[in-house]
Amino acid sequence: MNTLTWIATIAQLICAVLLTVVVLFQSGKSAGLSGAVAGVADSFMSKGKSRTLDQKLSTATKVIAGVFVLLTLLAVILIRDNYGA
């Protein structure tokens, strides 16, 4: 494997570890009937939700997941070009 493939693989591993950590730090979302009943209160209390830690972690999850997908596609292209598949 060439140097670019190694760099993409290492970046993908780092991204996977970061994604796992960010997902584990998020609080659980309420589900079931209690979540449906409390939905009205949540909508009122969520005016400043964009500034909370949960919202930042949610945004970080989406960004890191997108980077992970792009790195996976890059790794597939690089490996396919190296081995002539």
N, C-alpha and C positions, 0 to 999 in steps of 0.2 A: 504494500500500500504506500502511496506517496504521502508527502507531508500534508497536503490539503485534506486528504481523507482522514489522517490522524487528528488534525485540528478539529474537523467537523465531528468526529467521533467523541473526542474529549469534551467539546462544547455541548454535545448532545447529552453526555453523561452528567455534566454539571447542571444542565437545564432540567434533567429528569429528577435529580436530587432536590433542586430548588422547588420544582413543582410539587414534589411530595411534601416538603416541609411547609410550603404555603398552604396547601390543602389541609394538612393536619392542624395548622394554627387556626383555621376558620371555625367559628362556632356552628353548631348544628342548626339547621333550619327547622322551624316548627312544622309538624305535619299532622295529618288526621283532622278530626273534628275540632279539636281545640285550636288548631291553626286557622280553621275557617271562621270560628267564632271570634277570635282575636284579630281577624283581618282588618276590621274597622279601626281598632285602636292602633294597629301597626301603620296604617296609612296616615293617620293623624300624626303619629310620633316619628314618622320617617321623613319629615321635612329636611332635617339636617343629616340624613343618613349618608349623603355623599362624602361627608367629612369624617365618618367613623372608621375605626380600624377594620371592621368587617367589610366595608365597601372598598377600602384600599386593598385588602387581601383578595377580594373578588376580582378587582381590576387586574391585580398582579397575576392571579391565576389565568385569566384570559390572555394576557400578554405573553406569559411564559409558555402557555400551551401553544399559542400561535408560533412562537419562536421554535418550540420543540418540533412542531409539524414541518416547518420550513427546513430545519436542520435534518430531519429524517428524509425529506425529499432530496436535499442536497447530497446526503450520504448515499442514497440509492443511485443517484445519477453518477456520482464519482466512482462508486464501486462497479457499476455496470460498464462505465468507460474503461476502467482498469482491467477488467476481466473479459471484455468483449462479448458480453451476453446479448 
